[in-house]
Amino acid sequence: MLVQRLFNEPTPRAVPGAVLCASLLACGCSAGEGGISSSPTARPPSTTAPVAAASAQGSAGPAAPPVLEPTAAPAQEPRSHLVPGIQNATQVAVTMNRTCVLRGTGEVICWDSPPSGSTGAVKAAAPPALLPMAGIQDVIDLTAFEDHTCALKSTGKVACWGTRVPWPGKGAQESIPSPREVPGLTEVMAIATHLAHTCALRRSGTIACFGEDAFSRLGDPKAKDPKELVTVRGIGQATAVAVSNFGGCAIHDRGALSCWGAGSITAWAPYKPGYSPSASLAATRLKGLSDVAAVGLYDLRACVLLRAGQARCWGTESLTMLPDNPLPETSAVANLGDAVSVGGELIVRGNGTLVAVEADEQSRYTARPVLPEITGAVRVDGDSNRGCAVLANGRLACWGD
């Protein structure tokens, strides 16, 4: 799902810190829904206050897109709460059933969502049951989706656990109760996972994927045994990786974006008479994108953050988006010129506030401020109804249904 950060020069390194993975404040995105991750960067400083009332508006960066009227906020916004017992947080992964947070010590702490679907937005009188994950104390990147989680260790190896875990040689492993290292996977600098597959960015700049290969999710239509580790064909010098149900995307060559996967739901699938939605497609570079800092995949939407702070989004189910066509003008997100990190359906602005990206009937995108009491965010995962934000002081603010 995934992870999120702004970078100047994509210098791969195995220290903590990708959609967008590359980097905005982090990316990696990590990620819950629509995993995302990039090469880790330094952990955020502990300076900004965690939650404070403040305006969600901030100064726009250079060359901001045309302004549209923002969508009216709902009558009742969900409110966030600091999660008791969580300090020194650097990354969070929110799924339907569980929330996991990475601390600066390299420790991973998880808790199950209450029956209501809350991710930790609880009062101090009823704190979530925090569960430190045994066997992994040197984690630098984290990704999760539904009931499985994967953690990148400082050694460059990846350990995963949960149920229906994507796994080399099996497609999916039904149950891995405690962290288990993925065989044959080494020299990794960022990871991203989704329902049926996981992809890892290697220090060499190549991407290895494993799990189920329907619609060429693993990135090589010519792979003889797609259940094993598969190197995404045609991708080199990658600095970030993100995955979704159809396949994935990678930032490479200092800001280009290429995506792979197949089927009618993908914006880069070639369309022509007689085209079969089940046809596979290798990685294809999207035209007109050369300054991408992060990429996030969530549900049937893709968003990229540009180095200057602007964002562009599009629906991945559109058949009008062909590799030979640049992104339409309507893909520019209005009211947003200082984007620094993306996770799930939300974007972090330079002033530490959060916005949700929404589209109208003409597929014009605009940014709507959400959760205005949060002003110190550096990373986020989830949507405006349920999710968590890592704050610059290391605390974690979550909200639920």
N, C-alpha and C positions, 0 to 999 in steps of 0.2 A: 503494500500500500504505500506515495509515498514519500517522506520524509520526506529538501527545502533549504536553500541558502544562497547568498549573493557572493560572487567571486570576482576578483580582478583578473588573475591568470589561473587557469585550471591546472594546478600542480598536484597530481595525485599523491596522497600520503595517507598513511594509516594512523592518523591521530583523530580523536573524537571531534566531533563537531556536527543536497542534493538533488523533482522533480524534477528533488528538482535538482536531484541529488546532487557536483559543482557549485561555487556555493553561495546561497543566500545565507541567512544566519545559521542554517543547518541543512541536509538532504541528502535530503532526506530527508527527505523525507521519509524520514521514516514513514510509516503509514499504516493506518488501519484500512479503511475502505479505499481501494485504489492505491495500493502501495507505492511508495516513492522513496528514493534515497539517492544521496550523492556522496562524494568523498567527504568524510567527517572533517569538521573544522573545530577550532578552539571553542571550549565551552563558554557560555555567556557570563559576563561579570556579574557579581552580586551587588548591584547598586540601586536599581529601580525599585520603588515600593510595589508590593504585589497587586493589591486591588485598591483603586481609588476612584472616586467620581471625577470624571473629566469628559470633555467634549471628544467625540469620535472623529472630529474633523482635524485635518493636518495640512501642512503646506504641500502643494503638488510639486513634483519634480519637473525637469525640463521637458518641453515638447509633450505636454499632457494631451490625451485624446479629447475630442469635442465633448462638452458636458451635456449629459442628458439629465432629466429630472429623476432623482432617485426614487425607487419604489418605496411607498409608504411603509413604515415599520408596523408590525402587528401590534394590536392593542396591548398585548401582554408579552413582554420579552422574557425568555428564561433567564434566571439570575444565577450567577456563578458563586461558588464557595471555595475557599482554600481547603484542600484535602488535609485533614489532620495527619501528622506523622510523616509528611513528605517534605524533605528539604534537599537542597543541592541537586535538584532535578535538571537534567540536560536534554531529555527527549521523552516523548510520550507516544504510545500507540493505543488507539481506542478502537475496539470492535463491538459488535452487538452484545457479546456476552462477558467481555473482560477488558480491563484496562491494565496496561503495563507501563511502568516508568523506569527510565534509566537514570541513575544517579552519577554524580561526578566521580564517585569511588569505583565505578565499573559494576556496581551491583544493580540487579534488576528486581523490582518489586511489583507484584501483580495483585489484583483483587477482582473478584467476580462482581458483575453488576447485580444490584438488587432486582427483584422481580419486576419492579416498575420500569426498569430499563435505565436507571440512573447510572452515571459513570463515576460517581464519587461526590456528587453534589448533595452532600448530607450534612447535617448539623453535627457539631462536636460531640453531642450526646449520643450519637449513633454513628461512629466512624466506620469506614469499611474495614473488613478483615484483611490487613496487609500480609502478603505472603512473599517473603524473600525467596528467590529461586536458587535452590541449592546447586552447587556444581559449576556455577559461572560467576566469577567475581572480577573479570577483566573485560567487560563488554564495552564497545565503542560505537555500536550502531544497533538499532532495534527496529523490527518491522513485524506486523501482525495482521491477520485477517480472520474474522469469525473465531474459530476455536483453535487456531494454531499460531505460534509465535516463533520467530527466528532471531537470533542474536549473533552479531559479529564480534569476535574476540580480538584482542590486541595482537594475537599471534597470526591473524589473517585467516583463521578458520571460522566456520559457521556452525552453530548448534541450534537445533529446532526441537520443539515439543508441542504436544496438544493432540487433537484428533483430526483425522483426514489431513495429515501433513504432507505436502508435496515432497517426494523423495526419489532420488535416482534409482532406477531399476525396478521401481514398483508403481510409478505414477503417483500413488498416494499411499502413505502408511496410516492405517486406521487409528492406531493409538501409540503415542510416544509419551509416557507419563512424565518423564524428566528430560532435561536437555541432553540431546545426543548429537555428536558431531556428524556433519554431512560427509560421507566418504568421498575422497578424491577432490574435495574443494579446498584450495589453499590460495594464499596470496590475494585475499579479498579485501577491498577497501570500502564497499558499500553494498547494501542488500535491499531488496524490495520483494514483497510477496502478495499474492492474491488468493482467490479460492482454490485454484487448481495447479498453480505453478509459482516458482520462486526464481528470481534472477539475481546474480551476484556480479558486481563490477570488480574486475581483477585489477591489480596494480599495473598490469601491462596495458590497460586501456581497453581490453576485450571484455565481453560479457558472457557469462556461462549461465544457462538456465536448466531447470530440471522440474519434473512433475508430469502432468498430463499435457499432451501435445495437440489436442483438437484445435483446428484452425491455425496450425503452425504457431502456437503460442510461444514455443521455445526458440523460434527465430531462424530455423534452418530447414526449409521444406525438403532438402535433399538428405537429411540425416537418416542413416540406415536404422539406427536404434534410438528413437526419440525419448525413450524412457531413461536413458543414461544422461550424463552431463552433456549438454549441447551448447556449442559456442555460437552466438548469434552471428550469422553470416553478413559480412559487409560492414561491420562496425569496428572501428579502431580509434584510439586516442579518446575514448569515452571518459567523461568526468562525472556523469550522473545517470541513474537508471530509475524508471518508474514502470509499474506494471498494472494491468487491469485485465478483465476477463478475456478480451480478445487477443492480448499479446503484451506489447510493451513499447516504450520509447526510450531513447537515450540522447543525451546531449554529448556532442563530440566535436573535435576539431575546433575548439575555442568558440563554441556558440551555435553550431548547426544542430538541427533536430532531425532524427530519423526514427521511424516507427515501424514495427513489424506486427504481423498477425493477419487474419483474413476474415472474410465474411462481409455481409452487407452492412454490419453495424460499424465498420471502421471507416473513418474519414479518408484514409489513404488507399482503400481498396480500389483497384481499377474497375471501372464500370463500362461495359459494352454489351451489345446484343449477345445473348447466349451465355453471359457470365454466370457462373455458379457461385452462390454464397459460400459454399464449402471449399472453394479454391483457396490454396495457400498463397501466402505472399511473404517474400523476404523483406528485409529492412529497406525502407524507401525514405529518401531525404525529402522533407517538406520544403517547397520552394518559398523563397522570400524570408526565411528565418536564419539569421546569421549572428544574432547577439543574445541568444537565450541564456539566462542565468539559472533558471529552474523550471521544472515541468511537473505538473500534478495531474493525475488521472483519477476521476471520481465518478462512479456510476457510468453514464454515457456522455461524459464531458471531459474535455482536455483543456487545461489552462497552462500557458507559459508566462513566466515573468522575464522581462527583458532587463538588461543591465542598467538601463536608464531609470528603471522603476515602473515602467508601464506594464500592463498585462494584456494578453489576448487569449480569448477562449472560443471554443467551437464545440458543436455537438458531434460526437464521433459516429452517430448513426446516419449522418448526412452523406448522401451519394453524390452530391454536387461538389464535394471537396476532393479533387483529384490531385495526384502528385504534381501534375504539370500546371496546376492553378495555384496562385498565391492565396493566402488567407484573405477573406473579404474584409472590406473596411469595417463592417459591422462587428467584427471579432474584437476590435479594440474596446477595452473596458473603460467606460466613461467614469469620471469622478475619481480616478485612481492614477496617481503619478509617482507614488513613493512606496510601491510594493517591495517587501524584502524577504518574505517567506510564505510558502503555501503548504497547506496540509489538509487533506480531505476536501471539503467544500469551502474552506475559509482561507483568507489571506491576511497576513500580518503586515500592517503599515509601518513606516519608519518611526512613527511616534509611539509604537507599541499597542495601538488599538487594532480591533478586528473588523473585517468587512466580509460579507457574503456576496458572491457574484450571482446576479440573476439575469435572466433573458426575457425579453418581451416577445410578442407574437412575430415580430419581424427579425428575430434572432439578433437583436441589439443588446449588448451586455452593459450592465451598470453595477456599481459597487454600493451595497447598502450597509451602513454601520450596524453592528450588532454588539450586544453585551458591553454597553458603554462604560460600565464600571471597571473593566479591565483596561489598564493603561500601560502595563509593563511587559506585554507579551513579546517573546522572541521566537517561539515555535508554537504550532497548533496542530491538532488533529481532530477531525469530526465535522459536524455541521452546526448550524445555528440552534438546533434543537437539542443536540447532545454532543459533547466533546470535552476536550481539555486543552489548556494553554500552559506552556512552560513560561514562567516569568523570569525576568532578568535577575531577580534575587534568589532564584533556585526554588521558589515555592511553586505549587501546582494549583491552578484554578480550574474547576470542572463544573459542568452544568448538565442537567438531564431532562428527561421528558416531563 
